[in-house]
Amino acid sequence: MNEVNEKIEQTLKSCQSACFCNKGEFYPDKDFGSKIRQSLDNEKLLLSFARSALKDIDGVYVKNAKFDGEFVFLEILVNNEQRQVSIKL
């Protein structure tokens, strides 16, 4: 795996962590995390919460978000390269 792909994979892992962690429950940084569990199958709200959680990660834009059972799927642009992240709620 080349250096660019490694950086993208690390960025995707950071995105997963930021979305999975409940906002306010991470001791060192109370602003880390998301409120996606509060969106209750409202995909517009889910998208908003995901974008808010990832806004400080450089080069990342959440293009789309959807629920599928107990999973959330996010389409993310990392430096204009489209990737998908899944999170089990």
LUMKELUM-667703 format. One record per atom (N, C-alpha, C): residue number from 1; residue in one letter; atom name; x, y negated, z negated. Coordinates in Angstrom, 2 decimals. Atoms other than C-alpha are relative to their C-alpha. Example, Ala and Ser with C-alpha at 12.3 -4.5 7.8 and 13.67 -1.06 7.14 Angstrom:
BEGIN
     n   res   atom         x         y         z
     1     A      N      0.89      1.19      0.00
     1     A     CA     12.30      4.50     -7.80
     1     A      C      0.90     -1.20      0.00
     2     S      N     -0.82      1.19      0.06
     2     S     CA     13.67      1.06     -7.14
     2     S      C     -0.77     -1.09     -0.73
// end
This chain:
BEGIN
     n   res   atom         x         y         z
     1     M      N      0.86      1.19      0.00
     1     M     CA      0.00      0.00      0.00
     1     M      C      0.90     -1.23      0.00
     2     N      N     -0.85      1.18     -0.07
     2     N     CA      1.45     -3.35      0.95
     2     N      C     -0.37     -1.02     -1.09
     3     E      N      0.15      0.99      1.07
     3     E     CA      1.75     -6.36     -1.34
     3     E      C     -1.33     -0.76      0.08
     4     V      N      1.27      0.73     -0.17
     4     V     CA     -1.30     -8.17      0.10
     4     V      C     -1.16      0.86     -0.49
     5     N      N      1.08     -0.89      0.43
     5     N     CA     -3.57     -5.15     -0.42
     5     N      C      0.03      0.22     -1.51
     6     E      N     -0.11     -0.15      1.45
     6     E     CA     -2.26     -4.71     -3.97
     6     E      C     -0.58     -1.22     -0.72
     7     K      N      0.54      1.21      0.60
     7     K     CA     -3.11     -8.33     -4.76
     7     K      C     -1.52     -0.05      0.12
     8     I      N      1.46     -0.03     -0.20
     8     I     CA     -6.60     -7.93     -3.29
     8     I      C     -0.64      1.01     -0.96
     9     E      N      0.53     -1.02      0.92
     9     E     CA     -7.17     -4.73     -5.31
     9     E      C      0.02     -0.51     -1.44
    10     Q      N     -0.07      0.56      1.35
    10     Q     CA     -6.04     -6.49     -8.49
    10     Q      C     -1.06     -1.09     -0.18
    11     T      N      1.03      1.02      0.06
    11     T     CA     -8.36     -9.40     -7.71
    11     T      C     -1.38      0.63     -0.14
    12     L      N      1.29     -0.70      0.11
    12     L     CA    -11.28     -6.98     -7.23
    12     L      C     -0.20      0.58     -1.40
    13     K      N      0.10     -0.51      1.38
    13     K     CA    -10.52     -5.37    -10.60
    13     K      C     -0.31     -1.13     -0.97
    14     S      N      0.29      1.18      0.84
    14     S     CA    -10.54     -8.83    -12.18
    14     S      C     -1.46     -0.41      0.16
    15     C      N      1.40      0.32     -0.26
    15     C     CA    -13.92     -9.47    -10.54
    15     C      C     -0.92      0.96     -0.74
    16     Q      N      0.80     -1.00      0.71
    16     Q     CA    -15.32     -6.22    -11.93
    16     Q      C     -0.01     -0.28     -1.50
    17     S      N     -0.09      0.27      1.44
    17     S     CA    -14.09     -7.05    -15.43
    17     S      C     -0.81     -1.23     -0.39
    18     A      N      0.71      1.24      0.31
    18     A     CA    -15.48    -10.57    -15.34
    18     A      C     -1.51      0.19      0.08
    19     C      N      1.44     -0.22     -0.14
    19     C     CA    -18.90     -9.36    -14.19
    19     C      C     -0.53      1.01     -1.02
    20     F      N      0.44     -1.05      0.92
    20     F     CA    -19.06     -6.30    -16.47
    20     F      C     -0.10     -0.51     -1.44
    21     C      N     -0.04      0.50      1.38
    21     C     CA    -18.16     -8.11    -19.70
    21     C      C     -1.13     -1.01     -0.22
    22     N      N      1.05      0.96      0.34
    22     N     CA    -21.06     -9.91    -21.36
    22     N      C      0.62     -1.32     -0.41
    23     K      N     -0.52      1.33      0.31
    23     K     CA    -20.42    -13.64    -21.50
    23     K      C     -0.13     -0.27     -1.51
    24     G      N      0.01      0.34      1.42
    24     G     CA    -19.48    -14.73    -25.02
    24     G      C      0.46      1.12     -0.91
    25     E      N     -0.40     -1.13      0.83
    25     E     CA    -18.40    -11.27    -26.23
    25     E      C      1.49      0.33      0.09
    26     F      N     -1.44     -0.23     -0.13
    26     F     CA    -14.72    -11.42    -25.20
    26     F      C      0.69     -0.96     -0.94
    27     Y      N     -0.54      0.83      1.09
    27     Y     CA    -12.88    -12.67    -28.29
    27     Y      C      0.98     -1.08      0.44
    28     P      N     -0.97      1.06     -0.31
    28     P     CA     -9.90    -14.51    -26.76
    28     P      C     -0.58     -1.16      0.82
    29     D      N      0.57      1.06     -0.85
    29     D     CA    -12.10    -16.47    -24.29
    29     D      C     -1.51      0.16      0.04
    30     K      N      1.46     -0.12      0.09
    30     K     CA    -15.79    -16.99    -25.11
    30     K      C     -0.70     -0.31      1.32
    31     D      N      0.60      0.32     -1.29
    31     D     CA    -16.41    -18.28    -21.56
    31     D      C      0.22      1.09      1.05
    32     F      N     -0.26     -1.10     -0.93
    32     F     CA    -15.17    -15.05    -19.94
    32     F      C     -1.22      0.91      0.05
    33     G      N      1.09     -0.96     -0.15
    33     G     CA    -17.80    -12.68    -18.56
    33     G      C     -1.16     -0.57      0.78
    34     S      N      1.18      0.40     -0.78
    34     S     CA    -21.22    -12.87    -17.00
    34     S      C     -1.28      0.27     -0.78
    35     K      N      1.34     -0.22      0.54
    35     K     CA    -24.92    -12.87    -17.75
    35     K      C     -0.82      0.90      0.93
    36     I      N      0.74     -0.74     -1.02
    36     I     CA    -25.81    -10.43    -14.96
    36     I      C     -1.03      0.96     -0.59
    37     R      N      0.98     -0.90      0.62
    37     R     CA    -27.61     -8.09    -17.38
    37     R      C     -1.31     -0.72     -0.33
    38     Q      N      1.19      0.79      0.30
    38     Q     CA    -30.08    -10.91    -18.02
    38     Q      C     -0.82     -0.32      1.25
    39     S      N      0.69      0.36     -1.24
    39     S     CA    -31.13    -11.14    -14.37
    39     S      C     -1.21      0.89      0.29
    40     L      N      1.19     -0.86     -0.07
    40     L     CA    -33.65     -8.26    -14.68
    40     L      C     -0.57      0.19      1.40
    41     D      N      0.39     -0.30     -1.38
    41     D     CA    -33.82     -7.22    -11.01
    41     D      C     -0.33     -1.23      0.85
    42     N      N      0.16      1.22     -0.78
    42     N     CA    -33.94    -10.83     -9.83
    42     N      C      1.32     -0.25      0.72
    43     E      N     -1.26      0.04     -0.73
    43     E     CA    -31.31    -10.78     -7.10
    43     E      C      0.53     -1.42      0.21
    44     K      N     -0.48      1.39     -0.11
    44     K     CA    -31.18    -14.58     -6.71
    44     K      C      0.71     -0.42     -1.29
    45     L      N     -0.61      0.30      1.29
    45     L     CA    -30.44    -14.91    -10.41
    45     L      C      1.30      0.79     -0.16
    46     L      N     -1.20     -0.84      0.03
    46     L     CA    -27.94    -12.03    -10.17
    46     L      C      1.14     -0.67      0.78
    47     L      N     -1.00      0.67     -0.83
    47     L     CA    -26.10    -13.83     -7.37
    47     L      C      0.54     -1.25     -0.70
    48     S      N     -0.41      1.21      0.72
    48     S     CA    -26.02    -17.05     -9.39
    48     S      C      0.93      0.35     -1.17
    49     F      N     -0.82     -0.40      1.15
    49     F     CA    -24.63    -15.29    -12.49
    49     F      C      1.34      0.56      0.45
    50     A      N     -1.26     -0.55     -0.51
    50     A     CA    -22.01    -13.42    -10.44
    50     A      C      0.91     -1.13      0.49
    51     R      N     -0.80      1.14     -0.48
    51     R     CA    -20.86    -16.63     -8.74
    51     R      C      0.56     -0.80     -1.17
    52     S      N     -0.45      0.74      1.18
    52     S     CA    -20.65    -18.36    -12.10
    52     S      C      1.15      0.72     -0.70
    53     A      N     -1.04     -0.79      0.68
    53     A     CA    -18.56    -15.53    -13.60
    53     A      C      1.31      0.00      0.77
    54     L      N     -1.19     -0.13     -0.83
    54     L     CA    -16.12    -15.51    -10.68
    54     L      C      0.52     -1.33      0.55
    55     K      N     -0.35      1.30     -0.57
    55     K     CA    -15.86    -19.23     -9.96
    55     K      C      1.45     -0.42     -0.23
    56     D      N     -1.37      0.40      0.31
    56     D     CA    -12.42    -19.57    -11.54
    56     D      C      1.06      0.93      0.57
    57     I      N     -0.97     -0.90     -0.62
    57     I     CA    -10.80    -16.68     -9.65
    57     I      C      0.31     -0.54      1.39
    58     D      N     -0.45      0.64     -1.22
    58     D     CA     -8.80    -18.23     -6.84
    58     D      C     -0.20      0.89      1.23
    59     G      N      0.18     -0.71     -1.26
    59     G     CA     -9.79    -17.19     -3.30
    59     G      C     -1.20      0.91      0.05
    60     V      N      1.15     -0.92      0.08
    60     V     CA    -13.00    -15.40     -4.36
    60     V      C     -1.30     -0.75      0.19
    61     Y      N      1.36      0.52     -0.20
    61     Y     CA    -16.52    -16.10     -3.13
    61     Y      C     -0.96      1.18      0.05
    62     V      N      1.01     -1.06     -0.01
    62     V     CA    -19.55    -13.92     -3.87
    62     V      C     -1.00     -0.32      1.10
    63     K      N      0.85      0.20     -1.17
    63     K     CA    -21.43    -13.58     -0.60
    63     K      C     -1.42      0.51     -0.24
    64     N      N      1.31     -0.63      0.20
    64     N     CA    -24.27    -11.29     -1.71
    64     N      C      0.06      0.86     -1.25
    65     A      N      0.10     -0.86      1.18
    65     A     CA    -25.47     -9.36     -4.75
    65     A      C     -1.34      0.73      0.05
    66     K      N      1.26     -0.75      0.01
    66     K     CA    -28.04     -6.59     -5.08
    66     K      C      0.04      1.08     -1.06
    67     F      N      0.17     -1.09      0.94
    67     F     CA    -29.35     -4.04     -7.53
    67     F      C     -0.27      1.28      0.77
    68     D      N      0.34     -1.32     -0.52
    68     D     CA    -29.48     -0.33     -6.78
    68     D      C      0.01      0.95     -1.19
    69     G      N      0.10     -0.82      1.21
    69     G     CA    -30.74      1.60     -9.77
    69     G      C      0.74     -0.65     -1.14
    70     E      N     -0.75      0.54      1.13
    70     E     CA    -28.32      1.15    -12.63
    70     E      C      1.33     -0.64      0.44
    71     F      N     -1.21      0.62     -0.54
    71     F     CA    -25.63     -0.32    -10.36
    71     F      C     -0.31     -1.37      0.59
    72     V      N      0.02      1.29     -0.69
    72     V     CA    -24.95     -3.83     -9.11
    72     V      C      1.09      0.07      1.06
    73     F      N     -0.97      0.05     -1.09
    73     F     CA    -23.23     -4.22     -5.75
    73     F      C      0.21     -1.45      0.41
    74     L      N     -0.35      1.37     -0.38
    74     L     CA    -21.42     -7.44     -4.93
    74     L      C      0.83      0.04      1.26
    75     E      N     -0.83      0.21     -1.19
    75     E     CA    -20.16     -8.40     -1.49
    75     E      C      0.83     -1.24     -0.29
    76     I      N     -0.90      1.06      0.40
    76     I     CA    -17.12    -10.52     -2.17
    76     I      C      0.98     -0.31      1.12
    77     L      N     -1.06      0.42     -0.91
    77     L     CA    -14.87    -12.51      0.11
    77     L      C      1.22     -0.33     -0.84
    78     V      N     -1.28      0.27      0.66
    78     V     CA    -11.26    -12.43     -1.10
    78     V      C      0.91     -0.54      1.09
    79     N      N     -0.77      0.68     -1.05
    79     N     CA     -9.33    -14.95      0.97
    79     N      C     -0.56      0.32      1.38
    80     N      N      0.76     -0.21     -1.24
    80     N     CA    -11.97    -14.52      3.72
    80     N      C     -0.01      1.45      0.48
    81     E      N      0.07     -1.43     -0.33
    81     E     CA    -11.63    -10.71      3.72
    81     E      C     -1.13      0.62     -0.84
    82     Q      N      1.17     -0.50      0.71
    82     Q     CA    -14.93     -9.02      2.85
    82     Q      C      0.28      1.35     -0.65
    83     R      N     -0.14     -1.23      0.79
    83     R     CA    -14.91     -6.34      0.14
    83     R      C     -1.28      0.19     -0.80
    84     Q      N      1.16     -0.28      0.84
    84     Q     CA    -17.52     -4.67     -2.06
    84     Q      C      0.47      0.49     -1.36
    85     V      N     -0.26     -0.40      1.37
    85     V     CA    -17.47     -4.24     -5.83
    85     V      C     -1.29      0.55     -0.58
    86     S      N      1.19     -0.54      0.68
    86     S     CA    -19.85     -2.04     -7.80
    86     S      C      0.24      0.01     -1.50
    87     I      N     -0.06      0.06      1.45
    87     I     CA    -20.62     -2.32    -11.48
    87     I      C     -1.17      0.80     -0.55
    88     K      N      1.07     -0.78      0.65
    88     K     CA    -22.56      0.20    -13.54
    88     K      C     -0.43     -0.74     -1.25
    89     L      N      0.52      0.73      1.16
    89     L     CA    -24.80     -1.56    -16.02
    89     L      C     -0.34      0.93     -1.15
// end
